Amino acid sequence: MRLEARKYLFDIERAAGLVAQFTAGKEFADYEQEDMLRSAVERQFEVIGEALAQLSKLDSVLTSRITGYRRI
């Protein structure tokens, strides 16, 4: 696997971890009401989406193994 592809996978893993951290102990109502929480979570999904888009250009076989990656 190319180094650049690994970097995108690292970005995805890190962003997903941050989403988990930000939302730990929170309810959906908290997400709806807290602008900062919502912005932080949405930003990490943007990071994940962009990393997946770039990764798919580098290694379409790898991204095809990520279930539902086009829906993120």
FENHU-V810339 format. One record per pair of residues at least 12 apart in sequence whose C-alpha atoms are under 10 Angstrom apart, sorted by sequence separation. I is the first residue (numbers start at 1). J is the second residue. If there is no record, write none. Layout:
i=I j=J
i=I j=J
This chain:
i=56 j=69
i=23 j=37
i=52 j=66
i=56 j=70
i=22 j=37
i=23 j=38
i=22 j=38
i=53 j=69
i=23 j=40
i=52 j=69
i=53 j=70
i=19 j=37
i=22 j=40
i=23 j=41
i=52 j=70
i=22 j=41
i=21 j=41
i=49 j=69
i=52 j=72
i=19 j=40
i=20 j=41
i=48 j=69
i=49 j=70
i=18 j=40
i=19 j=41
i=49 j=71
i=50 j=72
i=18 j=41
i=19 j=42
i=49 j=72
i=19 j=43
i=48 j=72
i=16 j=41
i=19 j=44
i=15 j=41
i=18 j=44
i=19 j=45
i=46 j=72
i=17 j=44
i=18 j=45
i=45 j=72
i=15 j=43
i=16 j=44
i=15 j=44
i=16 j=45
i=14 j=44
i=15 j=45
i=15 j=46
i=16 j=47
i=12 j=44
i=15 j=47
i=16 j=48
i=11 j=44
i=12 j=45
i=14 j=47
i=15 j=48
i=14 j=48
i=12 j=47
i=13 j=48
i=11 j=47
i=12 j=48
i=15 j=51
i=11 j=48
i=12 j=49
i=10 j=48
i=12 j=50
i=8 j=47
i=9 j=48
i=11 j=50
i=12 j=51
i=8 j=48
i=11 j=51
i=12 j=52
i=10 j=51
i=11 j=52
i=8 j=50
i=9 j=51
i=8 j=51
i=9 j=52
i=7 j=51
i=8 j=52
i=8 j=53
i=5 j=51
i=8 j=54
i=9 j=55
i=5 j=52
i=8 j=55
i=7 j=55
i=8 j=56
i=5 j=54
i=6 j=55
i=4 j=54
i=5 j=55
i=8 j=58
i=4 j=55
i=5 j=56
i=5 j=57
i=5 j=58
i=4 j=58
i=5 j=59
i=2 j=58
i=1 j=58
i=2 j=59
i=5 j=62
i=1 j=59
i=1 j=62
